[in-house]
Amino acid sequence: MKFENFESGKWVEQRQYKSFSPVMINKEWSWEEPKINTLLERASRALAELDAFTLIVPDVDLFISLHITKEAQASSQIEGTQTEMDEAVLDKELVTPEKRNDWQEVQNYVLALNNAIQDLESLPLSNRLLKNTHATLMQGVRGKNKCPGELRRSQNWIGGSSLADAAFIPPHFEELPDLMSDLETFWHNEHVNVPELVRIAISHYQFETIHPFLDGNGRVGRLMITLYLVSKGLLRKPSLYLSDFFERNRGNYYDALTRVRLSNDLIHWVSFFLSAIIETAGKGKQTFEEILKLRHEMDTLILGYGKRAENAQILLNYLYSKPFISVKMATSILNVSHPTASSLIKRLTEDGVLHEQTGYQRNKLFFFNRYLSLFID
């Protein structure tokens, strides 16, 4: 199937509305548009360069957790949550009660992605894995009563308050088994020659068009991108937070998906997707470069801490995965007395490593702002 000849699907008359039935995608794909080739080459190179940093950066897993949190925060923000990065890294009891629901949605995303990445070590990317991921994503938050982990058995819609004024109505639920089976087969079909980045671009469009769950489709569909890249070996670690690009270009993101359905313009969507890979991978590479620079500076600094250097290093390693700390937390992490932990945090504060942001007299929180700022636009 050539992009230029693509027909996205048809509208099917239901009782009181028309739903959109997308065509199957498990087929050979080609294109004449030269721009796709150029973008594909640049995107593949950018992704490979980003992935190389997971081999270059020592103890890279210390830093991957914040990449995952950034992806979770941005993806959830697209769906309307108000949690910012400096809140997303906090423990639940430190989040104000009125913000905990949004915070929990971000944490569910983090947990869902971590669990799915672990599952990929023994399972292929599959509808089963996506269902399990959806169940984790929906537990205890908005959508918890909308059949978590199960394909929908009723009609949903996008935009508007009902089917009568919906902006888009996905396929009837009776079509879902065949459509989702076709999607899964496409991921693993070695008999069709389709570059992996084009394959996941088409797959993301298809998933969002199918909208297989009653809620959470946007987050699962974006999470699926990371899982696909990891499962195919394009990324060793989930170091690409693509949702940040989609959030900053939200209108263009939705418009690009809509143009495929309404105008068959797959070229525009794939171009947009590859551009997102190029920019985000480049930004991720820059983040890793800044991490290496910061880590070298911190390692040099604590060499002058004498006997406290070892404990300072332990705290820094903790802060790379969770960039805030209190004296009480440091006491537990280091297994030292309160005065000893307090003295070390005071030194790190005086040296500009930590910054106290609460203004409290007691239970103060100290943030590793220079590190956290690398993940805040």
N, C-alpha and C positions, 0 to 999 in steps of 0.2 A: 504494500500500500504506500503510495507516494503522499507526502504531506499535502501537496498541491491538489490532490484528488480526494482528499479525506472528506467524508460526510459523517458528522458526529453522532447522528441518531435520528429519532423521530418522536413526535408527540403522540401519545396514546390517549384516546378518549376513555375516561373513567366515568363514573356516574355523574359527578358534578364538577369535574375538573379534568385537566389534561396533565398527565405525568410525562416526563422525558425518559425515553428508553435509549440509552447509549449503545453504540455498536460494540461488538467484542474487539479486544485489542491484541489478542494473541496471534500475531501475524508478523511477516517481514515488513520492515519500514524503510523507506528511502526518501530522498528529497533532492530537488534541483537547486534550491536556494543556497548559494555559496556561503552566505553569512552563518548558516548553521555549522558548516565545517570549521570555519574560523573560530567561532565561539566554543565549539566542542573541543578543539585542540587547546585553546586557552584554559578552558575549565578543567580539562584532564590534567594539564600541567600544574595549574594552581592547586588542585586537590592533592596531587602527588607531592608537591613541595610542602604543603601543610602536613601531610601524613609523615613526611620525613622528620619533622620536628619531634614526633612522638618517639623517635629513635635517638635523637640528638639530646633532648632534654633529660638530664638525670632525674630519676624518681618521678617520671612523668605523671604517674597516677595521683601524686599529691595535687597536681594542678587540674586534672581532668574533671574533678568534682565541680569546680566552679564553671567550667565550660558547660557541663550538664545543667547546672543551675541557671546559667544564662539562657540556654535553649528553653528550659522549662518556663522561666519567667517571661520571655518574649512570646512564646507560643500561647501561654495562658492570657497574656495581655491582649493579644489579638481577639480573644473571646470575651474581653471586657473586664478582666481582673485588674485591680489597681495596685498590685504588689510591685514594688520597686526592688532592685537588686540588693540594696542595703537592708531591706526587710526580708527578702527571700532567704538570706543566709542565716537569719536568726533562729533560735529555738522557739517553740510555740509559746512558752510562758513569757517570753520577752516581747511578743507581738501584742499590740493593743486588741482587746476583745472584738471591736467592730471590724478589724481587718483580718481576723483569723480564718474566716471562710475562704477569702481570696488566697491567703497564705497557704492554706491546706491544699488548694487546687494545684499550686505550684509544687508543693512537696509530693503530691500524688504523681505528678508528671515525672519528677526526679526518680521516685521509686519505680514507676512503671518502666522507664527507660533503663534503669540499672538492672531490674529483673529480666527484662527482655534481652539485654546485651548478654547477661549470664546464660539465659536459655539458648542463645544462638551458639553456644559452645557445644551443645548436644542436639539441637533441633534446627532444621532449616527455617528460613522465614516462611511463614504460612498463615493462613486464616486462623488457625488454632492459636498461634502465638499472638496475633492481633486481638483476638477475642479476650485472651488472658490479660493482655496489656490494657484493653478497654475496661475490664473489670477492676483492675487496680486503679486506673485513672479516675473512675467514678465513685469509688468507695467513700462514703461519708460526706460528699459534696453535692453541689447542684447536679442533678441527673442521676442521683443514687437510686431513684425509684423508676428509672427508665431502662429497665432490663440490662444492667451492666453485664458485659461479656456475651451478649446474645445479639444476633442479627434482628433487626426490627421486624415486627409482625403487623405493623400498621403503617399508614402513610405519614411521612414527615414533609417538611417544607423549609425553604430558606427565605428569610425576609418576610415582612408582613406579620399580621397577627393571626392569620388563618389561611386555609387553602384558597379562600375566596380572593385574597389580596396578596398572595405569596409572590415573591420575586422569581422564585424557581421551585419547581416541584420535581424531586428526584423520581427514579423509576418505582413502579409498584413493588411492594415487598415480595410478591410471588416471583419476580425476576431475579431476586438477590442471589439465590444459590448458584445459578448459572453464571451470573456476572462475576461473582466473587471467585468462583472456580476458574473462570477464564483468566482473571487477574493473577491468581496464584500460579497458574500454569505458565503465564507469560514471564513471570520472574525467573523461572527455571528452565525455560525452553531453549535448549542448546541447538535446535535445528533451525532457528531463525537468527539472522545476523543483524543484531541491533546493539549499538554501543550501550554500555551500562548506564551512562548518564542520560542518554535519550530514553532508555527503557524506564528509568525511575521518573523522569519528567512526565512521560505519558501515563505511567502508573499513578502518579500523584493526582494528575487531572482526573483520571478514571475513578479513583477512590472517592474524591470529593464530589464527583458527579453522581456516583452510585449512592453516596451518603448512607452506608449500610446500618448505622446505629441510630437510635432515637436521639442521642445527644453525644457530644464529644467527638464528632467526626473530624472537625478541623484539627484538633490536637493529635488524634490518632494518625491522621493523614500526614501531618508534618513529622511526627515521631517515626512514622514508617520510612521516611526518607533516610534518616540516620541509620535505622536498622538495616535497610537495604545496602547502604554504602559499606557498613561494617560486615554484613554477611557475605558480600561479594569481594571483600578484601581491598576495597578502595580506601578504606580507613582502618587502621589498626585499633584506634580508640575513637570514641564519640566526641571528636574535637571540633566539629563543625556546627555552629549554632545558626542555622539557616533561617530560623524563625525571626531572628533579629532583623534580617533584610526584609522579610515579608511584613513585619510589624511597621518598619519605617516606610515601606512602600505599600501600605495596606490597600489603598484604592486601586493602584495598578495591579496588585496581586489578584484581587477579586475580578477586576476588569479583564485581565488576561484569561482567567478561567472561563468567564462568561462568554468571551469572544469565540472560544472553541465551540461552545454549545450553540450559540446563536449564528455564528458566521463561518463555522468550520475552520477557524484560523489557528491551526495547530502550530504553524510556523512562529506566530507571535508568542504563543505560550512557551514553546521549547526555547526560544530565544531569551525570553524573560527568565526562565528557570536557569539556563546556563549562565546568564549574566549574574544571577544571584549566587551561583556557585563561585564564579570568578571573584566577585567582590568580597564575599564572606570568607572564602579560603585565604584571600590576600590579607584580609583583616585579622584572621586567626593566626596566620604566619607572623604578622607584625606583633600580635599579642605574645606569642611564644618568644619572639626576639626580646621584647620588653621584660618578660619573665626571667629570661636568662640574665639579662643585664641587672635586673633588680636583685636576683638571687646572688650574683657575684658580689654586688655591693653589700648585701646583708652578711654574707659569709665573711667578707673582709672586715666589716664592722665588728662582729662578735668575736673575732680573733683577739680583740683587745679586752675582752670581758674576763680574762683570766680563768679562775676556777668556775665562774658562772657561765662560761662559753658553752659547755655541754647542755646545760638546762636551757640556755637561750636558743640553741639549735633545735631542741625538742619542741619548744614553743613555736618557733618559726615554721617547722614542719607541720605543726597543727594548724597554724594560721594560713598556710597555703591552701588548705582544704576547707577551712572555716575561718574567715578573716575577722573574727572578733573574739574577745576573751575578757574574763573578769578575774579578779584575784582569787576568788573561790574556785573557779575553773582551773586556774594555773596550779593552785595548791593540789588539786586532785590529779591533774595530768602529770605533774612532776613528783608527786608524793613527797612534798616538802611542807614545812610549816607555813602558816599564813604570813608572818613577817618576811620570810625568805622569798616567797612568791611575790609579795607586795614590793619588795626591794628590786627584784628583777624587772617587774613591769614598770616601775618608776624609772629605772635606767633606760628601758626601751622607749619610754615616753619622752624622756629628756633628749634622747638621740633621734627623735622624730620618726621612729618606727611605728609607734602606736599613738593614737589620738583618742582622748576621752570625749565622748559626744553626748552623754546623757545629762551632764551637769548635776548629777545626784551627789549627795554627800556620802551615801552608802550604796552598795550594789552597783558601782560604776562599771560601765562597759567601755572597753578600749578596742578601737578598730584599726586594722592594718590598711589604712586608706590608700596608700600608694599602690598596693596590690589590687584592692577591690576596684579602684578607679580604672584599671585596665579593662574591666568588663562593663563599664558604664559609659554610654555614649556622651 
